[in-house]
Amino acid sequence: MLNRIRRYFSTLPLTLVMWQGMTPLILATPPRNPDKTVECELLVVGGGLAGTAAAYEGLLAGKTVCLTEITDWVGGQLSSQGTSALDERPTQRSQLIYPRGYLELRERIKDYYGELNPGDCWVSESCFIPEDGHIILKAMLEDAAKKGRGQLNWFPSTVIKDLTIEKNPNGGTGKQIMSAIAIQHTPREGAPPLNTYPLSQTIEDAYTYEDSKLFNKTIIKFIPKPHDKPEPSDWYVIEATETGEIIALADVPYRLGIDPRSYLEPSSSSATGDPYCTQGFTYTFAMETTEDRQTYELPDFYLQYSPYYSYELERLADFDLVYTYRRIWSPQKGEQKTFGGLTFTVPTPGDISMQNWTWGNDYRPGTSRDNLIYTRRQLEEMGQLEPGKWMGGLRTETLRKGEEHSIGYFYWLVVGTTDSQLGEGVKTPNPYHVYLSGLDSPMGTVHGLSKYPYMREARRIIGRESFIYEDGFMVNEIDISRRNYQDDFYKKTLSPDTYRRLHAALAGLEGFKVLSGDASPEQVTRRKRSTIYPDSVGIGHYAIDFHPCMTEYPAEKPGNTERKGEREGQGQAYPFQVPLRAMLPQNIDNLLVTGKSIAVSHIAAAAYRVHSFEWSSGAAAGTTAAFAIDEQILPYQLVEEPIFRSKKLQDLRQRLDANNNPTRFPNTSIFNNDWDDWR
């Protein structure tokens, strides 16, 4: 099956050469005239799972789809980010309540390997090689184009540099994106191939117009594909990047990091909010078990990061357990072993593991000095919001440190004897493993790290204002969490009025009694389901799972701790929905937002981020864009109040359901208040 040539570097030579001779760029260069102009009906920016799903549905609907991606792989967390272990919940998985494209993906994985879980991992029922995820998804897109008679224009190694935003004379209340300028980079003659250097050393080059020592640049102008009849919009731009680039570049209202504590977000760790504390990001890598003992060279930077690494909990303090957690290839099944109540098969030579561990290669900055995703104020101060000055909106230095941090974690796994959380005597060396690197390795990079970090949180739009959502639409913590909120924490932390409003919001019709004072919060029964949305266009289910930012700068500082209170909102969630209103930004009428950038709060986002949700939200965006073109309607017009009277909205939902893209879970009803059995 895996008949590829791989290059193994047990002594980590990449630490000596990966940044050699590279000088970061710091200034955006003047624009060039476009080298070519491309017409689209759907411009999907970002080739992760949400972007792939949007393109997939757009192609099946017969549309001309332009799909751009900063790396050269589709699939995002499934491929270029290396997290090729499907995060799923047991009940949803057992009943296979997923969008049609996600079900096809699972079937193609099974057909490709002859089994769904070639890695014999225990975190999921499907762990596999990241490159294969790209291969499978690319074939799915090509087949969707043939089946739906759509046209796929695939632009790998391409970033959006600038947008033209104007008032559209054809209608709508806001502005529209009229064109987009992109930069596609390819290796210059005589230069190393793509994926030789890590992202921190190429990202600023990728957003610069002029050719460089590494890359030739092609400037592409994307414009709407004209239609025979005047349309409210001839095209739709779908934001599907990993950090919410387009919403920052378009400068629509959004939030970043922690939201202020309120009755809607009662577990927030900050009374006022904190845009610098987002969930940690991870550069994944792959390592292989060997017959022979290996030797390793100490990375120059290892001692800087070694105070951080840990197994985290005593019940997890076993190398084989951590190794097999996300094992992505296992040609020969080992003997069963049980540790900490978990049973798995021990590694055997030839096994390959992908590493993604909170107190391992997670990098978790949380201050204004090292936050990865720049805030709007930071972007404005840097000039990145000026025309032609956009440089991706990420802190390059933090990317670099995340890369070093991840490589250091491999060294800790195989050589380390310290543990920051459990103390001495827990960690022992495990020198029978090699770090996999090279263009033919699972990550497809010379340096061995994933092409792009696995992102758990992005800029998140604030949806449109309405009578009910005066500050703009948002899915909040209490819309999905299973907590009863009667713990002492909430009684002590929230004001009496906020505490009463919280329980009134959770009590359904009984909430009026709480607000009026006829009943105390303790006297009413909270609903046992998530909020039901009349404009739901997708579904998801996952726990509210946190990888909190660290308290002090730098993140790897000895003795540093997670931000206090960040895990307070962590826990189980009910099956939830994806409202169309969460995908509609303010001010711009032909921009649809999908993936991790939809209008959800910081705590809700910790559940709205896994593989199947990304696909469902992307399928909704692709279908909605195609529907809007066919029906000559702008998406925001589908949810103008009162929503329940919108015939067009019901038509859209019927199209989604008819295409096996569920808009709700079975038995979803205001009369079904007990979802405790869902796991």
Buried (B, 14 or more C-beta within 10 A) or exposed (E): EBEEEBEBBBBBEBBEEBBEEBEBBEEBBEBBEBEEEBBBBBBBBBBBBBBBBBBBBBBBBBBBBBBBBBBBBBBBBBBBBBBBBBBBBEBBBEEEBBBBBBBBBBEBBBEBBEEBBBBBBBBBBBBBBBBBBBBBBBEBBEBBBEEBEBBBBBBBBBBBBBBEBEEBEEBBEBBBBBBBBBBBBBBBEEBEEBBBBBBBBBBBBBBBBEBBEBBEBBBBBBBBBEEEEEBBBBBBBBBBBBBBBBBBBBBBBBBBBBBBBBBBBBBBBBEEBBBBBBBBBBBBBBBBBBEEEBEBBEBEBBEBBBBBBBBBEEEBBBBBBBBBBBBBBBEEEBEEBEBEEBEBBBBBBBBBBBBBBBBBBBBBBBBBEBBBBBBBEBBEEBEBBEEEBBBBBBBBBBBBBBBBBBBBBBBBBBBBEBBBBBEEEBBEBBBBBBBBBBBEBBBBBBBBBBBBBBBBBBBBBBBBEBEEBEEBBBBBBBBBBBBEBBEEBBEEBBEEEBBBBBBBBBBBEBBEBBBEEEBEBEEBEBBBBBBBBBBBBBBBBBBBBBBBBBBEBBBBBEEBEBBEBBBBBBBBBBBBBBBBBBBBBBBBBBBBBBBBBBBBBBBBBBBBBBBBBBBBBBBBBBBBBBBBBBBBBBBBBBBBEEBEEBEBBBBBBEBBEEBEBBBBBEEBEEEBEEBEEBE
